[in-house]
Each structure stands twice: as C-alpha cells, then as structure tokens.
Amino acid sequence: MKRFYPARKPLAVVLDDHQLFADSFTCLIEKTGLFEHIHSFTEEGALTDFLLKMKGQPGLFLFADYYLRNTTALRVIQDLQRIYRPIYVVIVSCVTNPILINDILTYRIDGFLSKSSRSDEIVSCIQAIQSGREYISPVIGQMLSAYNQGETNPFSAREVEILIHFANGLTVNATAEKMILSRHTIVSHRRRMMDKTRTKTITELLAYARKIDLI
C-alpha cells in the first residue's frame, strides 16, 4: 500500500557525527532535487530540538549513520520515532557484518544505503520509500546474503550503548552517570551480556562485540 505524500517536496535531515561526511552526503542528496530543504547534524540533541520544532511536517526523511558517538542510530531512531511521526528512516553506513545488518533491519527502518552509494541509488531509495516499499542497497544485499539464520546479535540497543561507553574507557559509575541510570542497572546489564556471550571479562566481552562490528 502506497503512503500518502503531500504535493510539496519533503524535508530531509542527515545525522552523522563526522562533519565531513554529513556535509558531503547532504550535498549529494541536494543534487537529487527531491527535497525542499536538507539539514545536517552531528549531534543527537541538536537534531531532536530541530524535529520538535518541525513537528507536524509530513514525510520527513532521516538519513543516519549506524555508528554514532557514544551510541548507535538504533537507540536514537527509537527515540525520534516516539516524538516525530511520520518520519522515514534510512540507515547510511559502512556496516559489513551480515549479523548486524540483519539486526538493523528488524527495527522500523525504511531504507539501508551504503556510504559508497551514488546519487542514482539514493534516488531509487527515496522513490521506493515514497511508494511504500523498503529499499536495501545492492551492496548491503550482497553482504546480507552471507547471513546465517542461526546467528543473531545477542545485544539490545541499550546494551550496545553500554558497550560503546565501556569501549571508550568509561567505568561502571561513569557509564551510569552518562546514561542517567543506576550503577546497579549497569552492573546487571554487564552481567547479562557476559552470560549471553559466555565471556568472563570486559576485555573478552568487548572483543566479542568488535568481532561482529557492534562497536
């Protein structure tokens, strides 16, 4: 079933914590001529403030990198989908692990592009979404073809965020403060993650997460 779109062109926002890529990708989608305005952001807070002001604007597109500073796009997307509807989400990433790609696709996203995607592929992605279809880049599709149905990502978006803080050298207390959670909650998450991966130390746990490109 096709989604309704207004006669005017939609808006687009780009979220990537690398300013150079955010700017270059913004220029790339500007060239498609499919959007009325395009705004780029490197900080989640600035993007959230912008979307709160724009609430009610139909058919807004979010192009977000999976890997963000101190978190991943999945947690950010979940928050944004609660405060802004409708918003159409396209992941633009260098993710190569089929386990992680499959996990990302289980979230409510509308498209998945590679960071190497060209403007013609971006146009195909936007047009597919406007027609109510999900779009997956052929490059991403090839990687996904190697996916083993028995392999899954054992971590939730919240647990991945905790792992990123650990990988950045934060202690349990510092992570709890950063995420506005109790120390007990962080310790419980750490214990569950180690149980799920059968690891005995934080070093082993982080090595496992890096092996499947989670962090």
C-alpha positions as CSV (number, residue, x, y, z in Angstrom):
1,M,0.0,0.0,0.0
2,K,1.4,3.3,-1.0
3,R,1.9,6.0,1.5
4,F,0.3,9.4,1.1
5,Y,2.6,12.3,0.3
6,P,1.7,15.9,0.0
7,A,2.2,17.8,-3.2
8,R,5.2,19.8,-1.9
9,K,8.6,18.2,-1.7
10,P,9.5,16.6,1.7
11,L,12.3,17.7,4.0
12,A,15.4,15.7,4.9
13,V,17.8,15.6,7.8
14,V,21.2,13.9,7.9
15,L,22.7,12.6,11.2
16,D,26.4,11.7,11.2
17,D,28.9,12.5,13.9
18,H,31.6,13.1,11.2
19,Q,31.1,16.6,9.9
20,L,32.9,16.0,6.6
21,F,30.6,13.1,5.7
22,A,27.5,14.8,6.9
23,D,28.3,17.8,4.7
24,S,29.2,15.7,1.7
25,F,26.2,13.4,1.9
26,T,24.0,16.5,2.3
27,C,25.4,17.9,-1.0
28,L,24.8,14.5,-2.6
29,I,21.1,14.4,-1.8
30,E,20.7,18.0,-2.6
31,K,21.7,17.1,-6.2
32,T,18.7,14.7,-6.5
33,G,16.3,17.7,-6.3
34,L,13.8,15.6,-4.4
35,F,13.8,17.6,-1.2
36,E,12.6,21.1,-0.4
37,H,15.3,21.6,2.3
38,I,18.1,19.4,3.8
39,H,19.6,19.9,7.2
40,S,22.7,18.1,8.6
41,F,23.5,17.4,12.2
42,T,26.4,15.9,14.1
43,E,24.8,15.9,17.5
44,E,21.6,14.0,18.5
45,G,20.5,16.8,20.8
46,A,20.5,19.4,18.1
47,L,18.6,17.1,15.8
48,T,16.0,16.4,18.4
49,D,15.5,20.1,19.1
50,F,15.0,20.7,15.4
51,L,12.5,17.9,15.0
52,L,10.5,19.1,17.9
53,K,10.2,22.5,16.2
54,M,9.2,20.8,12.9
55,K,6.6,18.5,14.4
56,G,3.7,18.2,12.0
57,Q,5.7,18.4,8.8
58,P,4.7,15.3,6.9
59,G,7.0,12.9,5.1
60,L,10.3,13.9,6.7
61,F,13.3,11.7,5.8
62,L,16.1,10.9,8.3
63,F,19.4,9.7,6.9
64,A,21.5,8.4,9.8
65,D,24.8,6.6,10.2
66,Y,24.6,3.5,12.3
67,Y,27.8,4.3,14.3
68,L,27.4,7.5,16.3
69,R,29.4,9.0,19.1
70,N,28.7,7.1,22.4
71,T,25.7,5.3,20.9
72,T,24.2,3.8,17.7
73,A,21.5,5.1,15.4
74,L,19.0,2.4,16.6
75,R,18.6,3.9,20.0
76,V,18.3,7.4,18.5
77,I,15.8,6.2,15.9
78,Q,13.6,4.7,18.6
79,D,13.6,8.0,20.5
80,L,12.8,10.0,17.4
81,Q,10.0,7.7,16.2
82,R,8.3,8.4,19.5
83,I,8.5,12.2,19.2
84,Y,8.1,12.6,15.5
85,R,5.6,10.9,13.1
86,P,5.7,10.2,10.3
87,I,9.5,10.0,9.9
88,Y,11.1,7.8,7.2
89,V,14.4,6.4,8.3
90,V,17.3,5.4,6.1
91,I,20.5,4.0,7.5
92,V,23.6,5.1,5.7
93,S,26.5,3.1,6.9
94,C,29.8,1.2,6.3
95,V,28.5,-1.8,8.3
96,T,29.7,-5.1,6.7
97,N,28.7,-7.8,9.1
98,P,25.6,-9.7,7.9
99,I,24.6,-10.4,11.5
100,L,24.5,-6.7,12.4
101,I,22.8,-5.8,9.1
102,N,20.0,-8.3,9.7
103,D,19.6,-7.0,13.3
104,I,19.3,-3.4,12.0
105,L,16.6,-4.5,9.5
106,T,14.5,-5.8,12.4
107,Y,14.0,-2.2,13.5
108,R,11.4,0.1,11.8
109,I,13.6,1.5,9.1
110,D,12.6,2.2,5.5
111,G,15.9,2.0,3.7
112,F,19.5,0.9,4.0
113,L,22.3,2.6,2.0
114,S,26.0,2.0,1.9
115,K,28.2,5.0,2.5
116,S,29.6,4.3,-1.0
117,S,26.1,4.6,-2.6
118,R,25.9,7.1,-5.5
119,S,23.2,9.7,-6.2
120,D,21.3,7.4,-8.6
121,E,20.9,4.8,-5.9
122,I,19.8,7.4,-3.4
123,V,17.1,8.5,-5.9
124,S,16.0,4.9,-6.2
125,C,15.9,4.6,-2.4
126,I,13.8,7.7,-2.0
127,Q,11.3,6.8,-4.7
128,A,10.9,3.3,-3.3
129,I,10.1,4.6,0.1
130,Q,7.6,7.1,-1.3
131,S,5.9,4.2,-3.0
132,G,5.6,2.4,0.3
133,R,8.4,-0.1,-0.3
134,E,11.6,-0.8,1.7
135,Y,14.9,-0.2,-0.1
136,I,18.1,-2.1,0.5
137,S,21.3,-1.2,-1.3
138,P,22.5,-4.0,-3.6
139,V,25.9,-3.8,-1.8
140,I,24.1,-4.3,1.5
141,G,22.0,-7.0,0.0
142,Q,25.1,-8.9,-1.1
143,M,26.5,-8.8,2.4
144,L,23.2,-9.9,3.8
145,S,23.2,-13.0,1.5
146,A,26.0,-14.3,3.7
147,Y,23.8,-14.2,6.8
148,N,23.5,-17.5,8.7
149,Q,19.9,-17.7,10.1
150,G,21.4,-19.3,13.2
151,E,23.5,-16.3,14.0
152,T,22.0,-13.4,15.9
153,N,23.1,-10.2,17.6
154,P,22.6,-11.0,21.3
155,F,22.5,-7.4,22.5
156,S,19.7,-4.9,22.7
157,A,20.2,-1.2,21.5
158,R,20.6,-0.2,25.2
159,E,23.3,-2.9,25.8
160,V,25.2,-1.8,22.7
161,E,25.2,1.8,24.1
162,I,26.7,0.5,27.3
163,L,29.3,-1.5,25.4
164,I,30.3,1.7,23.5
165,H,30.8,3.5,26.8
166,F,32.9,0.6,28.1
167,A,34.9,0.6,24.8
168,N,35.6,4.4,25.3
169,G,37.1,3.6,28.7
170,L,34.2,4.7,30.9
171,T,33.8,2.9,34.3
172,V,30.6,1.4,35.5
173,N,29.9,4.6,37.6
174,A,30.8,6.9,34.7
175,T,28.5,5.0,32.4
176,A,25.7,5.1,34.8
177,E,26.0,8.8,35.2
178,K,26.3,9.3,31.4
179,M,23.1,7.2,30.7
180,I,21.2,8.6,33.8
181,L,20.9,5.0,35.2
182,S,21.8,3.5,38.5
183,R,25.1,1.7,39.0
184,H,23.1,-1.5,39.8
185,T,21.4,-1.3,36.4
186,I,24.7,-1.0,34.5
187,V,26.2,-3.9,36.5
188,S,23.1,-6.1,35.8
189,H,23.4,-5.3,32.1
190,R,27.1,-6.2,32.1
191,R,26.4,-9.5,33.8
192,R,23.7,-10.4,31.4
193,M,25.8,-9.5,28.4
194,M,28.7,-11.7,29.7
195,D,26.3,-14.5,30.4
196,K,24.9,-14.4,26.9
197,T,28.3,-14.4,25.2
198,R,30.0,-16.7,27.7
199,T,32.7,-14.2,28.4
200,K,34.4,-13.8,31.8
201,T,36.0,-10.3,31.5
202,I,35.1,-6.9,30.0
203,T,38.1,-7.4,27.6
204,E,36.6,-10.6,26.3
205,L,33.1,-9.0,26.1
206,L,34.4,-6.0,24.1
207,A,36.4,-8.3,21.8
208,Y,33.2,-10.3,21.0
209,A,31.3,-7.0,20.2
210,R,34.1,-5.8,17.9
211,K,34.2,-9.2,16.2
212,I,30.6,-8.7,15.0
213,D,31.2,-4.9,14.2
214,L,28.8,-3.7,17.0
215,I,31.3,-1.2,18.2
